[in-house]
């Protein structure tokens, strides 16, 4: 019982930690035929396209993630020479990758680079040259301590140090609204990097802390479509949020490169909606799918019982596995009891509402992501019927 509850609790929470996913375009097979030429490298193709002609260059780390890929597309749209850093280039440029990512990388240079290797990262930045901005959309997938400090802190710090070494001008950080009340390991890792960023003087910066992403409050679509109830905690009125769409957030991040009013600022950012309780989100989702609301109310005390039990096992047996499970439980509880909400008009941005998003995914479906759509099945390739 413990493991499923922890997983469900995290999945149903509007957590920015779990909003980064490597997929983008709906229904695809996880076993698509791999292009036999995907590993072929042209010996005459330069490894990095240098920007020595005065073009404004934007380097995007975490480019294959949920917000990263939208940021790449927006950077290209705004006319930047866009360098998209990815860990495995074939995952983007193979036939499977092209089906997975669609048009997100059109017009950008996809560059394979490990952000966890500081020396190679710095060499890459220097080769690119003339970098106007580094945009970090990096985030750990799990939120557990080891992952958080490896990615939210160290890998992001590597990008900063490489940018400084290459004389980049500006650093845009995709952080998280939830760091304002840091119970959790990933929040503390993000804050540690924010401190490093604000302490240095070589680059200007903009730190953007979004409330929540649409994807992270859409995880129960498949649940209610299959007839199960919408699950909420407490009475469904405990927390409120105003999430922001990936396209609107990407626009804000790229606009921050040249907007002087955002320079050396920490900015909380939500979407255009008025405060939405979890119950209201459920009502909106039922409206989108054309069904009568059916709610299940889970008591909040379950979190403490499960977290305390997992932590006891972790402490008693010095178990990293149980420690990580307890942390996942704490993440679930955090988003069940904390508002992810901006009310200042200057901290609200975008045009797409959550209802519009729900209406869209109710018709088109949403991409599979094991981190936010817990009850969805991995999409499978549709087999065409062949007539004899």
N, C-alpha and C positions, 0 to 999 in steps of 0.2 A: 504493500500500500504506500509506503513512504516514497519510494522512487517515482512512481507515476504522479503522486500529488505534487512533489517538488517540481517536476517537469511541467505539469499543467499550470501550476501557479506562476512559474516564470513565463510560460508561453502566453498566458492571458494578461500579463502585465504590460503597460505601455512603456517598455524599456528600450531606451536608445542603445543599450548594450547589444541587443539582439537584432538590431535593424540593419546590419550589414550582411548582405548575401551576395554570392557570386553569380546569381542567375538574374534574368531580366524579362524574358519574353514568353511567359505563359507555358503552353503545353509542349513539352519536348521530351524525347526519350533519353534516359540516362545511358542507353546502350547504342546510341547512334554510331553508324560506321565512321571510323576515324580516317581522315584523309591520309592516304599513303605517302603524300609528299609533305606532310605538315612539319617534319623535322629537317627538311631540306633548307640549307642556308646558302644564299647567293654569295660567293666569295668576293664579288665586286661591290656588294652593298655595304656602305659604311655602318659601323655599329651604332653610332649616334649622329644624328643630323645636327650639326652645329648651327647656331643662329648668329652668324657674324654679320648679318645684313641689316641690323637695327630692328628686327622684328621683336615685338613684345612676347616673351616666352613665359608660359605658365606650366609648371611641373606639378603633376597631381599624384600624390602617393595614396595607395589604397584605391586605385582607379577601378578595380573590378568589383568593388563592394556596392552595396545598395545605393548609397548616396554618391559614392565615387564615380560610378558610371554616368550618372546624371550630371555630375559636375564636369566631367570630360566633355559631354555633349554641349553643355552651356558655354564652356570655355571656347570651344570651336565656334559656336554661334556668335560669340562676342568678338571674334576675330583674332584671338590669341593663337600663337604657334603653340600647340598643346602637346605636351609630352606626358603620356599616361604610363606610369610605372606599375608594372605587374610582376608577380613572382614567376609566373609561367606563361610565356607569350603564346604558346600553342593553344592554351585554353581559351584564348580570345580569337586567334587567327585561324585555327583549324575550322573545318566545316561544322563540327559540333559547336565550337565557340561562336561562330557567326550566327548559327541558329539560336544559341543561348542569349547572345548580347544584341542581336539585331543591328540597329544603326547607331548604337551609343558611341562607337569608336570611329565612326566615319569622319575623316578630316584630321584625325589625331595621329601622332606617331606613338605606337605602342612599343614600349621599351622594357625589356626584361631586366629586372634589377632587384636584388634582395635588400630590403631596407634594414635587415638585421645584420648586414655586413657593412660597417661604417667606412672602411677603407675603399671598397669598391663603389659604394654609394657616392663618396666624395669625388672619386675619379670620374664617375659618370656625370656628376653635376658640373665639374670643371670642363669636361668635354662638351657638354651642351652649351655652356657659356651664355652670357647676356640674359640671365634669368631675372625676369621682373618679379615673379612671385612663386612661392612654394605653397601649395594647398595640401594640407594633410587631412585625409578622410580615413585615416587608420583607426581601427578599434579592435580590441580583442573580441573573439567570438563568444567565449564562455563567461568572461567576467571573473573567473577565479584568479587567485593571487598571482600564480606563476605566469599565466597568459597576460594578465593586465599589466604587470611590470615589464614584460617582454615587448609588448606592442604599444599600449597606451602611454607608457613612459619611454622605454629605451629606444624602440624603433622610431618613435616620433622625435625623440631627442637626436637620433642619428640624422634625420632629415633636416633638423634645425642646424646642427653643426656642419653638415655638408653644404647647406645653403649659405651659411656664414663664410665657409672656406671658399666658396665659388662667387662670393660678393653678390649674392641675390639680394634684392631690395626689400621684399615684403613677405611675411609669413602669415597665411590664413589657417587657423586651427579650427577644425570641427570638433568641438568639445561636447559637453552635455549639461543641460539645465540642472540635473540632479546633483551635481557636485556642490551645490549650495549647502547641502546637508549631508556630508559624506560619512555614511555608515560603512560603506562597502569598499572592498579592495580596489575595484576598478576606478571608483571615484577618487580614491586617494592617489592612485597612479596618475590619473589625469591631472589632478591638482599639482602633483609634484612636477609634471612637465610644464603646466601653466606657469609655475613659479620660475622655472628655468627660462622660459620664453620671455617673461616680463622683466627678468633680471638682466638679460643681455642687452647690449646697445648697438649691435651691428646691423640688425634688421628691424624695421618697423613691423607691427603685427596687428592682427584683428582676431580676437577669440570669440567664436560664435557658439553659444550654448542653446541648442534647440530643445524644446520641451519633450516632444515625442514625434516619431514618424508615423505616417498613415499605416504603413505596413505592420507596425508593432501594436496597433489597436484593431487589426483586421483578422486576427488569428482564429476567430470562431466562425468565420463565414461558412466553411465546409461543415462545421458541426451542426449549425441550424438548418442548412440545406438538407442534411440527412435526417432531420427530424428530432435531433437531440436539443435539450434546452440550452439557453445562453447562461453561462456560469459567471457569477459575480460574487464579490466578497462583502461581508456585512450586509447592509441593506441596499447596496448598490449606489449609495449617495455619499460614501466615505471620501472619495477623491474626485477631483475635477482636472480636466486637461484641455488644451487647445493644440492638437498636433498640427504639424506642417507637412505639406506634400513634398516629395523628393524634388520635383521640378522647381517649386518655389524656393526651397532651401538652396538648391544648386545656384539659382539666380542670385540669391543673397550672397553666397560665398564668393562668386566671381565678381559681383559688383564691389565687394569689399577690397578688391585689389587696388582700385583707383579712387574709392570714396574716402576722401581725407577726413570726413567726419567720423569714420570708424577706425581711424588709425590709432594704434596703441590703446584700444578699448576692449573691454569685456562686455559682450552683448548677449542678453537673454532674448530668445526668439521663439515665438509661437506662430501658429497659423491664424487665419481670419475669424475662426469660430468663436462664439461666446463660450463660457465655461461649460464643458460637457462631463456629466457624471458617467460612471460606467453603465448605470441603468439607461441613461439617455442614449449612449452608444448602442446598447442592445436594441432599443426601440428603433433607432435609425437603421440598424442592420436588418431587422425584421421588415421594416418598411421597404427597404431596397429589394428584398427577396419576395415580397408579397405574402408574408405569413403573419399570423397572429403571434404576439409575443408570448414566450414561454420561458420563464426564468427559474434558475436554481440558485439559491443563496447559500454560499459556503461561509461558515463562521470563521472569523479572523483568528480565534484562539488556536485553531489547528496549526497555524504557522509556528507559534511558539512551542507547541508540543513537539512538532516534528523537528524544528531547528534544535531545540534543547536535547532531544534524543540523539540526533546526528552528531552534535558537538560532544556529547558525553562519550560516544564511541570513538570520536576523533581523539579526544584527550586521553582516554583510557588506554587505547591501543596505538597511540601515536600514528594515526592513520591519515595519510594525505587524501585518500579517497573519500573518507567520511568528512574530513575538513572541507573539501571541495563541495560535497553534497550539502553541507550545512550552509556554505556561502551561497549556493544556488537558492536555498530556502530563504536566506536573508534578502536576496535580490527580489524574490517573489513577494515577500512581505513588504519590502520598501515601496514597490509600486502599487501595492494594495492599500497603503495608508498615506502616501505622500502625494500632494498635488503636483502636477506637471503643467503649470498654468502661468501665462503672462496676461496681465490686465491692462498695463500701460499701452496706449495706442502705438507708441514708438517701438514697442517690443512685439508688435504683431505685424506679420508680413504675408503677402501672397493673395491669391485670388481663388484658389480651389478649396472648397469646403469638404469636410469629412463626409457629409451626405452625398455630395457629388462623387466622391471616391467610392463609397459603398455602392451607389447606383451603377457605377462603371464595372466594378469587379463582380457584382451580382450577375451581370450579363456576360462579361468576358472571361471571368475567372481570374485568379491571381497566381503568380508564380509560386512554385513549390519552394519552401524554405523550412528545413527542419528546426530552425531556431525560433520561428514565429508562427508557423502554421502547423501546430503539433498534430492536428487530427486529419490533415490532408495526406493523401497518398502521393508518393512520387509520381509525377506525370509519366505516362507511357506513350510511346509512339503509336499513333493510330495506324492500324493495318488496312491498306486499301483492298477492297474486295476485287478479285480478278475473275471476270466472267469467262467461263469455259467457251 
